[in-house]
């Protein structure tokens, strides 16, 4: 179960932080490390600071893009140190640990950590189902990368041990009820394509329509079958005759107002 928890580091600057992260992971029983385009590949400093967890570094998966690291995952949780312009579903570290263990039986789970200085971009955070913020001292909230990994890894292990002690076994599903990360991304690409085709999104003034729709569907978190239904709806729209159905003038005006509002 713990092996299916991926710790994903995005564009790490210092190899020592990779080593310290490996040490933090191994102490909590995590072993699956993904490195997304690290500025420097793991070296002797990473091995030295891993303090006996060099096997995790040696088995780390190096990828060029975040989508590669998230491929196959059913749940993605991103760490964020600051509030964002567009609010997102939030978890505290304890809730994060419990959520990871709850869902890891169905598909791999990714815990996403950003760059040492600037964290994750808004685009990267929008690929997450939840954001987690560590409630550090607001007067001094400076946590380095390995510290943040250690805190969340501890909460994951605590939830795992509680799961093992539970008298009632977890409900077993024949298959994951939620779509994988790449399936969700394909849905968003399909949705944007259809909205561009219908004119709902105007190329000259795209606004934040897709960001807001991402937040909406992230909040709702459709199950796999529900996502298939949504893809089917989009496909049916694409197959419609270009001829428009007759509508009243009032309906046209109302639709135009909706389009204008969503493109601002």
C-alpha positions in Angstrom: 0.0 0.0 0.0 2.7 2.5 0.9 4.7 1.7 -2.2 1.8 3.1 -4.2 2.3 6.5 -2.6 4.4 8.6 -5.1 6.5 11.5 -3.7 6.9 13.8 -6.7 9.5 16.5 -6.6 9.3 19.1 -9.4 12.5 20.8 -10.7 14.5 20.3 -7.5 17.5 22.8 -7.4 19.7 21.1 -4.9 20.6 17.4 -5.0 21.1 17.5 -1.2 17.3 18.0 -0.9 16.7 14.9 -3.0 18.9 12.9 -0.5 17.1 14.4 2.5 13.8 13.7 1.0 14.8 10.0 0.4 15.7 9.8 4.1 12.4 11.3 5.2 10.5 8.9 3.0 12.3 5.8 4.1 11.8 6.5 7.8 8.0 6.4 7.2 8.0 3.4 4.9 7.6 5.3 1.6 9.8 4.2 -1.3 8.4 5.5 -4.6 10.2 8.7 -5.6 9.6 10.6 -8.8 11.9 13.5 -10.0 10.4 15.8 -12.6 13.2 17.5 -14.6 15.6 18.1 -11.7 18.1 20.9 -12.3 20.9 18.4 -11.4 20.6 14.7 -11.3 21.2 12.9 -8.0 24.9 12.9 -7.1 27.3 12.0 -4.3 25.8 14.8 -2.1 22.3 13.3 -2.5 23.7 9.9 -1.5 25.5 11.4 1.5 22.4 13.2 2.8 20.2 10.2 2.3 21.9 8.6 5.3 21.2 5.0 4.3 18.3 5.6 2.0 20.4 5.5 -1.2 18.2 2.7 -2.5 15.3 5.1 -2.9 17.5 7.4 -4.9 18.8 4.6 -7.0 15.3 3.4 -7.8 13.9 6.9 -8.3 12.0 7.5 -11.6 13.3 10.6 -13.6 10.8 12.1 -16.0 10.7 15.2 -18.2 7.2 16.3 -17.4 4.7 16.4 -14.6 2.1 14.5 -16.7 4.5 11.6 -16.9 4.9 11.6 -13.1 1.2 11.6 -12.6 0.3 9.0 -15.2 -1.8 6.2 -13.7 -2.6 8.1 -10.4 -6.1 8.3 -9.2 -5.5 11.0 -6.5 -3.1 13.9 -6.8 -2.4 16.2 -3.8 -0.3 19.3 -4.2 1.5 21.2 -1.5 1.0 25.0 -1.4 2.5 27.5 1.0 0.2 30.4 0.1 -3.4 31.1 -0.8 -4.2 31.3 -4.5 -6.3 33.7 -6.6 -8.6 30.8 -7.4 -9.5 28.8 -4.2 -9.2 25.0 -4.5 -10.4 22.1 -2.4 -8.1 22.0 0.7 -6.8 19.4 3.1 -4.8 19.7 6.3 -1.9 17.3 6.7 -3.9 14.8 8.8 -6.8 14.8 6.3 -4.2 14.4 3.5 -2.8 11.2 5.2 -6.2 9.7 5.7 -7.3 10.5 2.1 -4.2 9.0 0.6 -4.6 5.7 2.5 -8.3 5.7 1.7 -7.7 5.8 -2.0 -4.3 4.1 -2.5 -6.0 0.7 -2.6 -7.7 1.6 -5.9 -4.9 3.4 -7.8 -1.5 5.1 -7.0 -1.5 8.4 -5.2 0.8 11.3 -5.9 2.1 13.8 -3.3 3.4 16.7 -5.3 6.1 19.1 -4.0 7.3 22.2 -5.9 10.5 24.0 -6.4 12.5 25.1 -3.3 12.0 28.8 -3.9 8.8 29.3 -5.7 6.8 26.0 -5.1 4.3 24.8 -7.7 2.9 27.0 -10.5 -0.8 27.7 -10.7 -1.0 25.4 -13.8 0.6 22.6 -11.9 -1.6 23.1 -8.9 -4.7 22.9 -11.2 -3.7 19.3 -12.0 -4.3 18.4 -8.3 -7.5 17.1 -6.8 -6.6 18.8 -3.4 -4.1 21.3 -2.1 -2.5 20.8 1.3 -1.0 23.5 3.5 1.1 22.7 6.5 -0.2 25.0 9.4 3.3 26.3 10.4 3.9 29.3 12.7 2.7 32.3 10.6 5.5 34.4 12.1 8.1 31.9 10.8 6.7 29.4 8.4 10.0 28.5 6.7 10.0 24.8 6.0 12.6 23.3 3.7 11.6 20.6 1.1 12.6 17.6 3.2 10.8 18.9 6.2 7.5 19.2 4.3 8.0 15.7 2.9 8.6 14.4 6.4 5.5 15.9 7.8 3.2 14.5 5.1 5.0 11.2 5.1 4.4 10.9 8.8 0.7 11.6 8.4 0.5 9.0 5.7 2.1 6.4 7.9 -0.1 7.3 10.8 -3.2 6.8 8.7 -1.7 3.5 7.3 -1.2 2.1 10.8 -4.7 3.2 11.9 -6.0 1.4 8.8 -4.2 -1.8 9.8 -5.6 -1.6 13.3 -9.2 -1.0 12.1 -11.5 -3.9 13.0 -13.6 -3.4 9.9 -11.8 -3.9 6.6 -12.1 -1.2 4.0 -14.7 -1.6 1.4 -13.2 -3.3 -1.7 -14.0 -2.1 -5.2 -13.6 -4.2 -8.3 -12.0 -1.2 -9.9 -11.1 2.4 -9.1 -14.2 4.6 -8.9 -12.2 7.6 -10.0 -10.5 8.3 -13.3 -6.8 8.4 -13.6 -4.9 11.7 -13.9 -4.3 11.4 -17.6 -8.0 10.6 -18.3 -9.0 13.8 -16.5 -6.5 15.8 -18.5 -7.9 14.3 -21.7 -11.4 15.3 -20.6 -10.3 18.9 -20.0 -8.7 19.0 -23.5 -11.9 17.6 -25.0 -14.0 20.1 -23.1 -11.9 23.1 -24.2 -11.9 21.9 -27.8 -15.7 21.7 -27.8 -16.2 25.1 -26.0 -13.9 26.7 -28.6 -15.8 25.1 -31.4 -19.2 26.2 -30.1 -18.0 29.8 -29.5 -18.5 29.6 -25.7 -14.8 30.5 -25.3 -13.7 33.3 -27.5 -10.1 33.0 -28.7 -9.7 36.8 -28.5 -10.9 36.9 -24.9 -10.6 33.5 -23.3 -10.7 34.8 -19.7 -10.4 32.2 -17.0 -13.2 29.9 -18.2 -11.1 26.8 -18.2 -9.5 27.5 -14.8 -13.0 28.0 -13.3 -14.3 24.8 -15.0 -11.3 22.9 -13.7 -12.1 24.1 -10.2 -15.8 23.1 -10.6 -15.0 19.6 -11.8 -12.3 19.2 -9.2 -14.7 20.1 -6.5 -17.3 17.7 -7.9 -14.7 15.0 -8.6 -16.6 12.9 -11.1 -16.2 9.1 -10.9 -14.8 7.2 -13.9 -18.3 6.3 -15.3 -19.5 9.9 -14.8 -16.5 11.2 -16.7 -17.3 8.8 -19.5 -20.8 10.2 -19.6 -19.4 13.8 -19.8 -17.1 12.8 -22.6 -20.1 11.2 -24.4 -22.0 14.5 -24.1 -19.1 16.4 -25.6 -18.9 13.9 -28.4 -22.6 14.2 -29.1 -22.2 18.0 -29.3 -19.4 17.5 -31.8 -21.6 15.3 -33.9 -24.5 17.7 -34.0 -25.6 19.2 -37.3 -24.1 22.7 -37.9 -27.6 23.9 -38.5 -28.9 25.8 -35.4 -32.2 24.9 -33.8 -34.7 27.7 -33.9 -34.6 29.8 -30.7 -36.3 32.8 -29.5 -34.6 36.2 -29.6 -34.7 36.3 -25.8 -32.9 33.0 -25.6 -30.2 34.3 -28.0 -29.7 37.4 -25.8 -29.5 35.3 -22.6 -26.9 33.0 -24.2 -24.8 35.9 -25.3 -24.8 37.3 -21.8 -23.6 34.0 -20.4 -20.8 33.8 -23.0 -19.7 37.4 -22.3 -19.7 36.8 -18.5 -17.6 33.7 -18.8 -15.1 35.3 -21.0 -14.3 38.1 -18.5 
